Amino acid sequence: MAGTEGALDQARAMSFLERVMVDSAAAFSGLSTSIGARLGLYRAMAGAGSVTSTRLAEHTCLDERYVREWLAVQVAGEYVHYEPATATYSLPDEHAAVLADSTSPVYVMGAFTMLKSLYATEDALLDAYRTGHGISWQDHEPGLFEGVASFFLPGYSASLVQEWLPALDGVREKLQRGANVADVGCGFGYSTLFMAKAFPNSTFRGFDSHVPSIEAAREQADRNNLSDRVTFEIVPAEDLPPGPYDLITFFDCLHDLGDPAAAFRRAKQQLAADGSCMVVEPNTSADLLESMNPIGRSFAATSASLCLPAAVAQQGPHALGNHAGEEAMRAIANEAGLQNWKLALASPTNRIYQVRP
């Protein structure tokens, strides 16, 4: 309902308008950011020093007029530096680490390449919000799956082997000796393969219900010559094949399930006697006021358009969203018989739990 016009604080309204205009500018320019990533413009500028629009267009085999317009967006957003005396543009090394280097721990372009697919579901989301129906993972365009995999890749590369696994009691030692590992909801298999490379004495099985993701994961295993120790199978979380497994991992997937309790129950059944689960979830809180920051806002927005609709589509007993919080997840694990719950590590974006019977 609209407020009384006479009671409107014009100064506060203008202040809020400025904030919304900043968001609007970011939303519009996000398309140009995605275009820059997909066409290799940021990669072409990385380490190249000062370049003209003509040189950049020639290097990327693109139309100069469009490249010049794209560069104007980058300068306006302070992504790219511009030198008017020479009409040249440069991408600082620190910006290149975020925008161009997919091996960098601060690379973030996966978040932008997801946008095309997410915006394409807007009409379906309108229907979902009206009816309470879901939108399954399979209903999205392929660009979403690639973007999600790319988004999580830097975190896995920087932290999975170096920080997350060592934070779990006794797990790294088992992996070094030789362990049997199940990676549930593995997607493109990046998490599985990082572990496999680091622990050559162990065997790894990745599971996901999404066929194109498993096909991509198998290609990655072949490309990395790991198919002798790594397999990928099309299996939903609640149907995890028999183990026993020394470690069962869930990377940012439990909140997307319609029945995470069933996944936990199956995991408990298939754990080795001294095995454990590693649960990686967004570092979010059920307290909405704690999400009033850029990271919390990003997670909440993703949940409203992707995570929650995916869980609802499975018609299970839960539709958590990605900010249900630790207490809700812990209660579900406890219900499934996994009653030993430990927060092993927290980063600005993730919380890593070790969960055991």
Secondary structure as a PSIPRED ss2 file (coil, helix, strand):
# PSIPRED VFORMAT (PSIPRED V4.0)

   1 M C   1.000  0.000  0.000
   2 A C   1.000  0.000  0.000
   3 G C   1.000  0.000  0.000
   4 T C   1.000  0.000  0.000
   5 E H   0.000  1.000  0.000
   6 G H   0.000  1.000  0.000
   7 A H   0.000  1.000  0.000
   8 L C   1.000  0.000  0.000
   9 D C   1.000  0.000  0.000
  10 Q H   0.000  1.000  0.000
  11 A H   0.000  1.000  0.000
  12 R H   0.000  1.000  0.000
  13 A H   0.000  1.000  0.000
  14 M H   0.000  1.000  0.000
  15 S H   0.000  1.000  0.000
  16 F H   0.000  1.000  0.000
  17 L H   0.000  1.000  0.000
  18 E H   0.000  1.000  0.000
  19 R H   0.000  1.000  0.000
  20 V H   0.000  1.000  0.000
  21 M H   0.000  1.000  0.000
  22 V H   0.000  1.000  0.000
  23 D H   0.000  1.000  0.000
  24 S H   0.000  1.000  0.000
  25 A H   0.000  1.000  0.000
  26 A H   0.000  1.000  0.000
  27 A H   0.000  1.000  0.000
  28 F H   0.000  1.000  0.000
  29 S H   0.000  1.000  0.000
  30 G H   0.000  1.000  0.000
  31 L H   0.000  1.000  0.000
  32 S H   0.000  1.000  0.000
  33 T H   0.000  1.000  0.000
  34 S H   0.000  1.000  0.000
  35 I H   0.000  1.000  0.000
  36 G H   0.000  1.000  0.000
  37 A H   0.000  1.000  0.000
  38 R H   0.000  1.000  0.000
  39 L C   1.000  0.000  0.000
  40 G C   1.000  0.000  0.000
  41 L H   0.000  1.000  0.000
  42 Y H   0.000  1.000  0.000
  43 R H   0.000  1.000  0.000
  44 A H   0.000  1.000  0.000
  45 M H   0.000  1.000  0.000
  46 A C   1.000  0.000  0.000
  47 G C   1.000  0.000  0.000
  48 A C   1.000  0.000  0.000
  49 G C   1.000  0.000  0.000
  50 S C   1.000  0.000  0.000
  51 V E   0.000  0.000  1.000
  52 T C   1.000  0.000  0.000
  53 S H   0.000  1.000  0.000
  54 T H   0.000  1.000  0.000
  55 R H   0.000  1.000  0.000
  56 L H   0.000  1.000  0.000
  57 A H   0.000  1.000  0.000
  58 E H   0.000  1.000  0.000
  59 H H   0.000  1.000  0.000
  60 T H   0.000  1.000  0.000
  61 C C   1.000  0.000  0.000
  62 L C   1.000  0.000  0.000
  63 D C   1.000  0.000  0.000
  64 E H   0.000  1.000  0.000
  65 R H   0.000  1.000  0.000
  66 Y H   0.000  1.000  0.000
  67 V H   0.000  1.000  0.000
  68 R H   0.000  1.000  0.000
  69 E H   0.000  1.000  0.000
  70 W H   0.000  1.000  0.000
  71 L H   0.000  1.000  0.000
  72 A H   0.000  1.000  0.000
  73 V H   0.000  1.000  0.000
  74 Q H   0.000  1.000  0.000
  75 V H   0.000  1.000  0.000
  76 A H   0.000  1.000  0.000
  77 G C   1.000  0.000  0.000
  78 E C   1.000  0.000  0.000
  79 Y C   1.000  0.000  0.000
  80 V C   1.000  0.000  0.000
  81 H E   0.000  0.000  1.000
  82 Y E   0.000  0.000  1.000
  83 E E   0.000  0.000  1.000
  84 P C   1.000  0.000  0.000
  85 A C   1.000  0.000  0.000
  86 T C   1.000  0.000  0.000
  87 A C   1.000  0.000  0.000
  88 T E   0.000  0.000  1.000
  89 Y E   0.000  0.000  1.000
  90 S E   0.000  0.000  1.000
  91 L C   1.000  0.000  0.000
  92 P C   1.000  0.000  0.000
  93 D H   0.000  1.000  0.000
  94 E H   0.000  1.000  0.000
  95 H H   0.000  1.000  0.000
  96 A H   0.000  1.000  0.000
  97 A H   0.000  1.000  0.000
  98 V H   0.000  1.000  0.000
  99 L H   0.000  1.000  0.000
 100 A C   1.000  0.000  0.000
 101 D C   1.000  0.000  0.000
 102 S C   1.000  0.000  0.000
 103 T C   1.000  0.000  0.000
 104 S C   1.000  0.000  0.000
 105 P C   1.000  0.000  0.000
 106 V C   1.000  0.000  0.000
 107 Y C   1.000  0.000  0.000
 108 V C   1.000  0.000  0.000
 109 M H   0.000  1.000  0.000
 110 G H   0.000  1.000  0.000
 111 A H   0.000  1.000  0.000
 112 F H   0.000  1.000  0.000
 113 T H   0.000  1.000  0.000
 114 M C   1.000  0.000  0.000
 115 L H   0.000  1.000  0.000
 116 K H   0.000  1.000  0.000
 117 S H   0.000  1.000  0.000
 118 L H   0.000  1.000  0.000
 119 Y H   0.000  1.000  0.000
 120 A H   0.000  1.000  0.000
 121 T C   1.000  0.000  0.000
 122 E H   0.000  1.000  0.000
 123 D H   0.000  1.000  0.000
 124 A H   0.000  1.000  0.000
 125 L H   0.000  1.000  0.000
 126 L H   0.000  1.000  0.000
 127 D H   0.000  1.000  0.000
 128 A H   0.000  1.000  0.000
 129 Y H   0.000  1.000  0.000
 130 R H   0.000  1.000  0.000
 131 T H   0.000  1.000  0.000
 132 G C   1.000  0.000  0.000
 133 H C   1.000  0.000  0.000
 134 G C   1.000  0.000  0.000
 135 I C   1.000  0.000  0.000
 136 S C   1.000  0.000  0.000
 137 W H   0.000  1.000  0.000
 138 Q H   0.000  1.000  0.000
 139 D H   0.000  1.000  0.000
 140 H C   1.000  0.000  0.000
 141 E C   1.000  0.000  0.000
 142 P H   0.000  1.000  0.000
 143 G H   0.000  1.000  0.000
 144 L H   0.000  1.000  0.000
 145 F H   0.000  1.000  0.000
 146 E H   0.000  1.000  0.000
 147 G H   0.000  1.000  0.000
 148 V H   0.000  1.000  0.000
 149 A H   0.000  1.000  0.000
 150 S H   0.000  1.000  0.000
 151 F H   0.000  1.000  0.000
 152 F H   0.000  1.000  0.000
 153 L H   0.000  1.000  0.000
 154 P H   0.000  1.000  0.000
 155 G H   0.000  1.000  0.000
 156 Y H   0.000  1.000  0.000
 157 S H   0.000  1.000  0.000
 158 A H   0.000  1.000  0.000
 159 S H   0.000  1.000  0.000
 160 L H   0.000  1.000  0.000
 161 V H   0.000  1.000  0.000
 162 Q H   0.000  1.000  0.000
 163 E H   0.000  1.000  0.000
 164 W H   0.000  1.000  0.000
 165 L H   0.000  1.000  0.000
 166 P H   0.000  1.000  0.000
 167 A H   0.000  1.000  0.000
 168 L C   1.000  0.000  0.000
 169 D C   1.000  0.000  0.000
 170 G C   1.000  0.000  0.000
 171 V H   0.000  1.000  0.000
 172 R H   0.000  1.000  0.000
 173 E H   0.000  1.000  0.000
 174 K H   0.000  1.000  0.000
 175 L H   0.000  1.000  0.000
 176 Q H   0.000  1.000  0.000
 177 R H   0.000  1.000  0.000
 178 G C   1.000  0.000  0.000
 179 A C   1.000  0.000  0.000
 180 N E   0.000  0.000  1.000
 181 V E   0.000  0.000  1.000
 182 A E   0.000  0.000  1.000
 183 D E   0.000  0.000  1.000
 184 V E   0.000  0.000  1.000
 185 G C   1.000  0.000  0.000
 186 C C   1.000  0.000  0.000
 187 G C   1.000  0.000  0.000
 188 F C   1.000  0.000  0.000
 189 G C   1.000  0.000  0.000
 190 Y H   0.000  1.000  0.000
 191 S H   0.000  1.000  0.000
 192 T H   0.000  1.000  0.000
 193 L H   0.000  1.000  0.000
 194 F H   0.000  1.000  0.000
 195 M H   0.000  1.000  0.000
 196 A H   0.000  1.000  0.000
 197 K H   0.000  1.000  0.000
 198 A H   0.000  1.000  0.000
 199 F C   1.000  0.000  0.000
 200 P C   1.000  0.000  0.000
 201 N C   1.000  0.000  0.000
 202 S C   1.000  0.000  0.000
 203 T E   0.000  0.000  1.000
 204 F E   0.000  0.000  1.000
 205 R E   0.000  0.000  1.000
 206 G E   0.000  0.000  1.000
 207 F E   0.000  0.000  1.000
 208 D E   0.000  0.000  1.000
 209 S C   1.000  0.000  0.000
 210 H C   1.000  0.000  0.000
 211 V H   0.000  1.000  0.000
 212 P H   0.000  1.000  0.000
 213 S H   0.000  1.000  0.000
 214 I H   0.000  1.000  0.000
 215 E H   0.000  1.000  0.000
 216 A H   0.000  1.000  0.000
 217 A H   0.000  1.000  0.000
 218 R H   0.000  1.000  0.000
 219 E H   0.000  1.000  0.000
 220 Q H   0.000  1.000  0.000
 221 A H   0.000  1.000  0.000
 222 D H   0.000  1.000  0.000
 223 R H   0.000  1.000  0.000
 224 N C   1.000  0.000  0.000
 225 N C   1.000  0.000  0.000
 226 L C   1.000  0.000  0.000
 227 S C   1.000  0.000  0.000
 228 D C   1.000  0.000  0.000
 229 R C   1.000  0.000  0.000
 230 V E   0.000  0.000  1.000
 231 T E   0.000  0.000  1.000
 232 F E   0.000  0.000  1.000
 233 E E   0.000  0.000  1.000
 234 I E   0.000  0.000  1.000
 235 V C   1.000  0.000  0.000
 236 P C   1.000  0.000  0.000
 237 A H   0.000  1.000  0.000
 238 E H   0.000  1.000  0.000
 239 D H   0.000  1.000  0.000
 240 L C   1.000  0.000  0.000
 241 P C   1.000  0.000  0.000
 242 P C   1.000  0.000  0.000
 243 G C   1.000  0.000  0.000
 244 P C   1.000  0.000  0.000
 245 Y E   0.000  0.000  1.000
 246 D E   0.000  0.000  1.000
 247 L E   0.000  0.000  1.000
 248 I E   0.000  0.000  1.000
 249 T E   0.000  0.000  1.000
 250 F E   0.000  0.000  1.000
 251 F E   0.000  0.000  1.000
 252 D C   1.000  0.000  0.000
 253 C C   1.000  0.000  0.000
 254 L H   0.000  1.000  0.000
 255 H H   0.000  1.000  0.000
 256 D H   0.000  1.000  0.000
 257 L C   1.000  0.000  0.000
 258 G C   1.000  0.000  0.000
 259 D C   1.000  0.000  0.000
 260 P H   0.000  1.000  0.000
 261 A H   0.000  1.000  0.000
 262 A H   0.000  1.000  0.000
 263 A H   0.000  1.000  0.000
 264 F H   0.000  1.000  0.000
 265 R H   0.000  1.000  0.000
 266 R H   0.000  1.000  0.000
 267 A H   0.000  1.000  0.000
 268 K H   0.000  1.000  0.000
 269 Q H   0.000  1.000  0.000
 270 Q H   0.000  1.000  0.000
 271 L E   0.000  0.000  1.000
 272 A E   0.000  0.000  1.000
 273 A E   0.000  0.000  1.000
 274 D E   0.000  0.000  1.000
 275 G E   0.000  0.000  1.000
 276 S E   0.000  0.000  1.000
 277 C E   0.000  0.000  1.000
 278 M E   0.000  0.000  1.000
 279 V E   0.000  0.000  1.000
 280 V E   0.000  0.000  1.000
 281 E E   0.000  0.000  1.000
 282 P E   0.000  0.000  1.000
 283 N C   1.000  0.000  0.000
 284 T C   1.000  0.000  0.000
 285 S C   1.000  0.000  0.000
 286 A C   1.000  0.000  0.000
 287 D C   1.000  0.000  0.000
 288 L H   0.000  1.000  0.000
 289 L H   0.000  1.000  0.000
 290 E H   0.000  1.000  0.000
 291 S H   0.000  1.000  0.000
 292 M C   1.000  0.000  0.000
 293 N C   1.000  0.000  0.000
 294 P H   0.000  1.000  0.000
 295 I H   0.000  1.000  0.000
 296 G H   0.000  1.000  0.000
 297 R H   0.000  1.000  0.000
 298 S H   0.000  1.000  0.000
 299 F H   0.000  1.000  0.000
 300 A H   0.000  1.000  0.000
 301 A H   0.000  1.000  0.000
 302 T H   0.000  1.000  0.000
 303 S H   0.000  1.000  0.000
 304 A H   0.000  1.000  0.000
 305 S H   0.000  1.000  0.000
 306 L H   0.000  1.000  0.000
 307 C H   0.000  1.000  0.000
 308 L H   0.000  1.000  0.000
 309 P H   0.000  1.000  0.000
 310 A H   0.000  1.000  0.000
 311 A H   0.000  1.000  0.000
 312 V H   0.000  1.000  0.000
 313 A H   0.000  1.000  0.000
 314 Q C   1.000  0.000  0.000
 315 Q C   1.000  0.000  0.000
 316 G C   1.000  0.000  0.000
 317 P C   1.000  0.000  0.000
 318 H C   1.000  0.000  0.000
 319 A C   1.000  0.000  0.000
 320 L C   1.000  0.000  0.000
 321 G C   1.000  0.000  0.000
 322 N C   1.000  0.000  0.000
 323 H C   1.000  0.000  0.000
 324 A C   1.000  0.000  0.000
 325 G C   1.000  0.000  0.000
 326 E H   0.000  1.000  0.000
 327 E H   0.000  1.000  0.000
 328 A H   0.000  1.000  0.000
 329 M H   0.000  1.000  0.000
 330 R H   0.000  1.000  0.000
 331 A H   0.000  1.000  0.000
 332 I H   0.000  1.000  0.000
 333 A H   0.000  1.000  0.000
 334 N H   0.000  1.000  0.000
 335 E H   0.000  1.000  0.000
 336 A C   1.000  0.000  0.000
 337 G C   1.000  0.000  0.000
 338 L C   1.000  0.000  0.000
 339 Q C   1.000  0.000  0.000
 340 N E   0.000  0.000  1.000
 341 W E   0.000  0.000  1.000
 342 K E   0.000  0.000  1.000
 343 L E   0.000  0.000  1.000
 344 A E   0.000  0.000  1.000
 345 L E   0.000  0.000  1.000
 346 A E   0.000  0.000  1.000
 347 S C   1.000  0.000  0.000
 348 P C   1.000  0.000  0.000
 349 T C   1.000  0.000  0.000
 350 N E   0.000  0.000  1.000
 351 R E   0.000  0.000  1.000
 352 I E   0.000  0.000  1.000
 353 Y E   0.000  0.000  1.000
 354 Q E   0.000  0.000  1.000
 355 V E   0.000  0.000  1.000
 356 R E   0.000  0.000  1.000
 357 P C   1.000  0.000  0.000
